[in-house]
Amino acid sequence: MKILIYGLNYAPEPTGIGKYTGEMAEWLAAHGHAVEVICGLPHYPQWQVAEGYAGFRYRTEAMAGVQVHRVRHFVPAANRLGARTRIQLETTFTLNAMRFWLPRFFLRQKPDVLIAVMPPMQIGVWPLLYGWVRRVPWVLHVQDLQLDAALRLGMLPGGGFGKVLYRVEAFLLRGATRVSTITEAMRQRVMEKGVPPERAWLFPNWANIEALQPGPRDNDFRRELGAGPESVLVLYAGNMGEKQGLEVVLEAARLCADEPRLQFLMVGAGGAQSRLERQAAAMGLQNLRFLPVQPVQRLPEMLAAGDIHLVVQRRDAADLVMPSKLTNILAAGRPCVATVDPGTALYDVVTGAHTGLATTPEDPAALAGAIRTLASDPELRKICGDNARAYAEQSLDQHRILTRFTSQLHLLCGGA
C-alpha cells in the first residue's frame, strides 16, 4: 500500500505519541509499504526544538525507509504551556502544513489510505478535505481524548466555547472513514460522540517485547544514582504535565521519608517540571531527585533499575488517556503502583492481570501505603513483575498488533 501519515508528533521524539507514530511508520515501511509522513518539529517532552531541527521552514528527510516532510511551527516553552499557546502551536502547524497538502490535491498519484493521528484536534482538517476531494479513505487514530481531558481538568473554559469545540470534534470524527483508538473505554467514548460501532476500531499501543526485555536490577544506571542493593528505587519516568497530577508523588515521598531505604526518582520533562522541582525543594525532600529525559539507549537499563514504577494520573483524566509509559513498564517485567479508580482500562491491566497495585487517585497516603506494601515484599514484586512481562507478551506484541491493523487497512482500501 501507499500510506500517508499525518501527525504533529513524530520520531525522534522518545516518548508519547511521536514514539508510537514513528514506530508505526517504520514498521509499515519495513514490511514493504511506501510510507510518507507529514509532521512537525521534534519538541516533546522537553518543549524545545530538538538539536538539528532549527533554522528551516520546511524540510524533507529519509528516516528508516520513510519519507518525512517536516513543517515548522510555534513551540511554546514548558513554563508557558496553556490553552492559548497550545492552540497557537496547533494552528501554526495546520497552516504551514498547507505547503505539503495543497499540491496533493492536484497530483495524479494519491495514497491508498491516509492515517491522521489525534491530538491535536485540528489534525483532522486536511485529511477530511483531502478525503472528500480525492476519494481517499482515511483513519483518524485517537491517541488521547485531548478535548475531554482539557475541559474536565479546567485547562479550557467550558460553557458555549466548550460546546463549539465538541461539535467540531464530533464533525471530524464522523467525517473519518474509520476512527481507531487505543483502549476499549476510549472506543466507547468515541462511539458516544457519534461514530458508529462498525467504524470504530480498537488499535492499542504496543511494546517492542524483543528489544525490551527484563534486565538485572543491579546495573550501571542504578549504581550511578548511588542506590545499593538494599535500597528500593521508586521510579516515575514520563511526561511531567498537568494531566498527571504529580504533586501526589512529592507528598508520598514526604510520607515515606522515615524509611531511608526508599528512594524516589522522577525522570522526564514537561510543563509542570519546573514547578514540581521548586515544590520538592521547598518541602525539603531528601529522598527524591529529578533527572532529565534519558537517551533511548538507556531505557532498558533505567526500567530495570526501578524496583517499583509509578503510573500517575488525575481522576478526571481516567479513560481519556492511557499512559504510554505503561507498555514499557510491562515489557520490562517490573511491578507498578497506579493511581486509578476501578472500572477503568488502566485499573483492569494493573489489578486484573495482577501486574501491580492500584490506589485512589490524588490520595498521597494511599499511594505511600501501596509503595510501602510492595517495598516490604520482594516476592510480591517478583510476582507482579512476572505477570507484567506475561501480559506484555500476550497483549502488547508490536508485530501482532500492527499486522492486524495492516489487514484492516487493506480491507479499507479494497485490498490495495
C-alpha positions in Angstrom: 0.0 0.0 0.0 0.9 3.7 -0.4 0.3 5.1 3.0 0.3 8.8 4.1 0.6 9.5 7.8 -0.2 13.0 9.2 0.6 14.0 12.8 2.1 16.7 14.8 4.5 14.5 16.8 6.9 12.1 15.2 10.3 10.5 15.7 12.9 11.1 17.0 10.7 12.1 19.9 11.5 9.4 22.5 8.1 9.2 24.3 4.4 9.7 23.8 2.5 10.0 20.6 5.6 10.7 18.5 7.3 7.5 19.6 4.3 5.3 18.5 3.7 7.2 15.2 7.4 6.8 14.3 7.4 3.1 15.2 4.2 2.5 13.2 5.6 4.3 10.1 8.9 2.5 10.3 7.3 -0.9 10.8 5.0 -0.4 7.8 7.9 0.7 5.6 10.0 -2.4 6.8 7.1 -4.6 5.7 7.0 -3.4 2.1 4.7 -0.4 2.2 5.5 3.0 0.7 5.1 5.4 3.6 5.2 9.2 3.7 4.7 11.3 6.8 3.8 15.0 7.2 4.7 16.1 10.7 6.1 18.8 12.9 9.4 19.5 14.6 10.5 17.1 17.3 9.9 19.0 20.5 8.3 16.7 23.1 8.6 16.2 26.0 11.2 19.0 26.6 9.1 21.6 24.8 12.0 22.9 22.8 13.0 22.1 19.2 15.5 19.2 19.1 19.0 19.8 18.1 19.5 19.9 14.3 15.9 20.9 13.5 16.2 24.7 13.8 16.6 27.2 11.0 14.3 25.9 8.3 10.7 26.3 7.4 10.1 23.1 5.5 12.3 20.0 5.1 12.1 16.5 3.7 14.3 13.7 5.1 14.5 10.0 4.8 14.3 8.1 8.1 14.3 4.3 8.3 12.7 3.9 4.9 10.1 6.6 5.5 9.9 9.9 3.6 9.3 12.5 6.3 8.1 16.0 5.5 8.8 18.4 8.4 6.7 21.6 8.9 8.0 24.4 11.1 5.6 25.7 13.8 5.4 27.6 17.0 6.8 25.7 20.1 5.9 27.3 23.5 8.4 27.0 26.3 7.5 24.5 29.0 6.7 27.3 31.5 4.4 29.0 29.0 2.2 26.0 28.3 -1.5 26.8 28.4 -4.6 26.7 26.3 -3.6 29.7 24.3 -0.1 28.7 23.5 -1.2 25.1 22.6 -3.8 26.5 20.2 -1.1 28.7 18.7 1.2 25.7 18.2 -1.6 23.6 16.6 -2.8 26.4 14.3 0.6 27.3 13.0 1.3 23.6 12.3 -2.1 23.3 10.4 -1.5 26.4 8.4 2.1 25.7 7.5 1.2 22.1 6.6 -0.6 23.6 3.6 2.8 23.6 1.9 2.7 19.8 1.6 -1.1 19.3 1.4 -2.2 21.7 -1.4 0.0 20.0 -4.2 -1.5 16.7 -3.3 -5.0 17.8 -4.3 -3.7 18.1 -7.9 -1.1 15.3 -8.2 -2.1 12.4 -10.4 -0.8 9.9 -7.8 -2.5 9.5 -4.5 -2.1 7.3 -1.4 -4.2 4.2 -1.0 -5.0 5.2 2.6 -4.3 8.1 5.0 -3.8 7.9 8.7 -4.2 11.1 10.9 -3.0 10.9 14.5 -5.0 12.9 17.1 -4.3 15.0 19.1 -4.3 17.8 18.1 -7.9 18.1 17.2 -7.1 20.2 14.1 -5.2 17.2 12.7 -8.5 16.1 11.0 -9.0 19.2 8.9 -6.6 18.4 6.0 -7.4 14.7 5.8 -11.2 15.4 5.8 -10.8 17.9 2.9 -8.4 15.6 1.0 -10.7 12.6 1.5 -13.7 14.4 0.1 -11.8 15.8 -2.9 -9.6 12.8 -3.8 -11.9 10.0 -2.5 -9.1 8.5 -0.3 -10.2 6.6 2.8 -8.7 7.8 6.0 -8.3 6.7 9.5 -8.4 9.1 12.4 -6.3 7.5 15.1 -7.1 8.9 18.6 -4.2 8.5 21.0 -5.6 10.9 23.5 -9.1 12.4 24.1 -7.5 15.8 24.5 -10.6 17.9 24.4 -12.4 15.8 27.1 -9.3 15.9 29.3 -8.7 19.7 28.8 -12.3 20.5 29.7 -12.5 18.2 32.7 -9.2 19.4 34.1 -10.1 23.1 33.6 -7.4 23.7 31.1 -10.0 25.0 28.6 -13.1 27.1 29.5 -16.4 25.2 29.2 -19.8 26.7 28.5 -20.6 27.8 25.0 -16.9 27.6 23.9 -16.7 24.0 25.0 -19.9 23.1 23.2 -18.5 24.6 20.0 -15.3 22.6 20.3 -17.2 19.4 21.0 -19.3 20.0 17.8 -16.1 20.5 15.8 -14.5 17.3 17.2 -17.7 15.3 16.5 -17.8 16.6 12.9 -14.2 15.5 12.3 -14.7 12.1 14.0 -17.9 11.4 11.9 -16.1 12.6 8.8 -13.4 10.0 9.0 -13.7 6.7 7.1 -12.7 4.9 10.3 -11.8 6.0 13.8 -9.3 4.0 15.8 -8.2 4.4 19.4 -6.1 2.6 22.0 -8.4 1.2 24.6 -11.9 -0.2 24.6 -13.1 2.5 27.0 -11.8 5.2 24.6 -13.5 3.4 21.8 -16.8 3.5 23.7 -16.3 7.2 24.3 -15.7 7.8 20.5 -19.0 6.0 19.8 -20.8 8.2 22.3 -19.5 11.1 20.1 -21.4 9.8 17.1 -19.1 7.2 15.4 -21.0 4.0 14.5 -19.6 0.9 16.1 -18.7 -0.7 12.8 -16.5 2.3 12.0 -14.7 2.3 15.4 -11.5 0.2 15.6 -9.5 -0.8 18.6 -5.8 -0.2 17.8 -3.9 -0.4 21.1 -0.4 0.8 21.7 2.4 -1.8 21.9 5.8 -2.6 23.2 8.8 -4.0 21.3 9.0 -7.0 23.5 12.0 -8.4 21.7 14.1 -5.2 22.2 12.8 -4.5 25.7 13.5 -7.5 28.0 13.6 -7.8 31.8 17.1 -6.9 32.9 19.2 -7.1 36.0 18.2 -4.8 38.8 21.8 -4.0 39.8 23.2 -2.1 36.8 25.2 1.0 35.9 22.1 3.3 35.9 21.3 2.3 39.5 24.9 2.5 40.6 25.2 6.0 39.2 22.3 7.0 41.4 24.1 5.6 44.4 21.2 3.1 45.0 22.6 0.0 46.7 21.1 -3.5 46.7 19.3 -2.7 49.9 17.6 0.4 48.5 14.1 0.3 47.0 14.0 2.6 44.0 10.6 4.1 43.3 10.6 5.4 39.7 8.4 7.8 37.8 9.6 8.1 34.2 7.5 10.0 31.7 5.8 13.3 30.9 5.5 15.8 33.8 2.4 17.6 32.7 -0.8 18.8 34.4 -2.8 15.7 33.4 -0.7 13.5 35.7 -1.2 15.4 39.0 2.3 14.6 40.1 2.2 16.5 43.3 0.9 13.3 44.8 4.3 11.7 44.2 6.0 14.5 46.2 3.6 14.1 49.0 4.0 10.3 49.0 7.8 10.8 49.2 7.3 13.1 52.2 5.2 10.4 53.9 7.9 7.8 53.2 10.7 9.9 54.5 11.0 7.8 57.7 12.2 4.8 55.5 15.7 5.7 54.3 15.9 2.7 52.0 13.0 4.1 49.9 14.5 6.4 47.2 12.2 8.3 44.7 13.4 9.3 41.3 11.4 11.3 38.7 12.7 11.2 35.1 11.3 13.3 32.3 10.3 16.7 31.2 7.1 18.7 30.7 5.0 21.7 31.6 4.9 21.0 35.3 8.6 20.0 35.7 10.0 23.3 37.0 7.1 23.8 39.4 7.5 20.3 40.8 11.2 20.8 41.3 10.6 24.0 43.2 7.9 22.4 45.3 10.2 19.5 46.1 12.9 21.9 47.2 10.5 23.9 49.3 9.4 20.6 51.0 13.0 19.7 51.8 12.6 16.2 50.2 16.0 14.4 50.7 14.6 11.1 49.3 13.6 12.4 45.9 15.6 13.6 42.9 14.9 14.6 39.3 16.7 13.6 36.1 16.1 14.8 32.6 14.8 12.6 29.8 17.3 9.8 29.3 18.6 8.6 25.9 16.6 5.8 24.3 19.6 3.5 24.5 19.4 3.7 28.3 15.7 2.9 28.5 16.0 -0.9 29.3 18.7 -0.2 31.9 16.6 2.6 33.5 13.4 0.5 33.7 15.3 -2.5 35.1 16.8 -0.3 37.8 13.4 0.6 39.2 12.0 -1.7 41.9 8.6 0.0 41.8 7.3 2.1 38.9 4.6 4.8 39.3 1.8 5.3 36.8 0.1 8.5 38.0 -2.9 10.3 36.6 -5.7 12.5 37.9 -9.2 11.1 38.4 -10.7 13.5 35.8 -8.4 12.1 33.1 -9.4 8.5 33.7 -10.1 6.6 30.4 -9.4 9.7 28.4 -5.7 8.8 28.1 -3.8 5.6 28.6 -0.3 6.4 29.9 2.2 5.4 27.2 4.8 4.6 29.9 2.8 1.6 30.9 3.7 -0.6 27.9 7.4 -0.2 28.6 7.0 -1.0 32.3 5.1 -4.2 31.5 7.6 -5.3 28.8 10.4 -4.7 31.3 8.7 -7.0 33.8 8.5 -4.5 36.6 5.7 -4.0 39.1 3.8 -0.7 39.3 1.6 1.3 41.5 -1.2 3.1 39.6 -3.4 5.9 40.8 -6.6 4.8 39.2 -10.2 4.0 40.1 -12.0 0.7 39.4 -13.8 0.3 36.1 -11.1 2.0 34.0 -8.8 0.3 31.4 -5.7 1.1 33.4 -7.2 -0.5 36.6 -8.1 -3.7 34.6 -4.5 -4.0 33.4 -3.0 -3.4 36.8 -5.4 -5.4 39.0 -7.0 -7.8 36.5 -3.6 -9.1 35.3 -2.0 -8.7 38.8 0.8 -6.5 37.4 0.9 -4.2 40.4 -1.3 -2.3 42.9 -4.0 0.3 42.3 -4.6 3.2 44.6 -7.1 6.0 44.8 -6.2 8.9 42.5 -4.9 12.1 44.2 -4.5 10.4 47.6 -0.9 10.7 48.8 -1.5 8.4 51.8 -2.9 5.7 49.7 0.0 5.9 47.3 2.5 5.9 50.1 0.8 2.9 51.6 0.9 0.9 48.3 4.6 1.8 47.9 5.4 0.5 51.4 3.5 -2.7 50.7 5.5 -3.5 47.6 8.7 -2.3 49.2 8.4 -4.7 52.1 7.5 -7.7 50.0 10.2 -8.7 47.4 8.2 -11.8 46.5 5.1 -9.8 45.6 7.2 -7.5 43.5 8.6 -10.5 41.6 5.1 -12.0 41.1 3.8 -8.7 39.7 6.8 -8.3 37.5 6.5 -11.7 36.1 2.8 -11.1 35.4 3.7 -7.8 33.8 6.0 -9.5 31.3 3.5 -12.2 30.6 0.8 -9.6 29.9 3.2 -7.8 27.5 4.0 -10.9 25.6 0.3 -11.8 25.3 -1.3 -8.5 24.6 1.3 -5.9 23.6 3.4 -7.5 20.9 4.2 -4.9 18.3 4.3 -7.2 15.3 0.9 -8.8 16.2 -0.9 -5.5 16.7 0.5 -3.8 13.6 -0.1 -6.9 11.5 -3.8 -6.8 12.5 -4.0 -3.1 11.8 -2.4 -3.5 8.4 -5.0 -6.2 7.5 -7.8 -3.7 8.4 -6.2 -1.0 6.2 -6.0 -3.5 3.3 -9.7 -4.1 3.6 -10.5 -0.4 3.9 -8.8 0.4 0.6 -10.1 -2.5 -1.3 -7.2 -4.9 -1.0 -4.6 -2.5 -2.5 
